[in-house]
């Protein structure tokens, strides 16, 4: 299991261009654990938003299962809303504390 880590996502449109998130009113990441349970975290901008990057910092107990996880960004901007494609990452055992 992983202890408090930072997760960053860069948001791009369907043509691969970086999305300017500087005016986004809602930024979040939706997670699905290996056991299929889910949770949501409010995300922040890494810089001024023009780089398209949002991030969250996890707490020690959130990334609490070994295996393959899924994460998806949800954004509300300019009167519209959209979700990113799903990204997968693997959580493995910590060798030592």
N, C-alpha and C positions, 0 to 999 in steps of 0.2 A: 504494500500500500504506500501511496505517496503522501508526504507531509507538505502542507501549505506550499503550493506552487502557483506560478503565474501562467495563465493561458491567454494567448493572443491570437486573434483572428483578423485577417485582412479581407475586407469585403470588396468584391469586384462584381461588376455587372455581367450580363450574359455574354458580352463581347470581350470580356477580360480587362476592361478599364476599371481602375480604382474608383470607388464611390466616395465622394466627399461627404463625410458624416458630420461636419461641423454644425449643421442645423438639426440633426436628429433629435427628436423629443424622447424617444424610447430606444434603449440599446440593452439587449440582454442576450444571455447564452442559455440555451436549453440543453440539459445533459440527460443521457440515458445510460444507466449503469449496466454492467454485464447481466444482472438479474432482471433487467427490463424495467426497474423502477426509475422514476425521473425526478429531476429537480431543476429549478431555474435560478439564475443569479443575474442581478443587474450588472451591466458592464459599464466601463468608463472609457473615455477616449484616451489613447496613449499620448497624443500630442494635441494639436488643434483640430483634428478630425480630417484634415485634407489628405492624410496618408491612408485613410480607410481602415485604420487599425483600432479595434476595441480590445479591452483586456479585462480579466478578473483575477483576483487573488483568492485562492481557495483556503479554507481553514483545514486544520488537521483531520477533522472527522468527515469531510465531504467526499474526498477521493478515497473511498473506504473499501473498495473491492478490487481484487486482481482480475485482469482479463481485458477484453476489448470494450472500450467506451465509445459513445457517439456524442457529438456536440453540434449544435446548429445555432447560428445567430438569428435574432429577430430584430428588425429595425423599423421604426416609424419615422418617416421623413417627408416633408413637403405634402402632407395630407394623405400619403399612401403608406402602406406597410408591406414588408416582404421578409421572407426567410431565406437564409443562405442554403447552399447544398450541405449535406451532412458530412462532417469530418470524423474520422475514427482515430483513436489513439489507444495505446496499450499501457496498462498499469501492471507493474511487476513487483515482486517482493523486495523489500528493503533488506540489504545484506547486513548493515549494522546501523545503529542509531547514533 
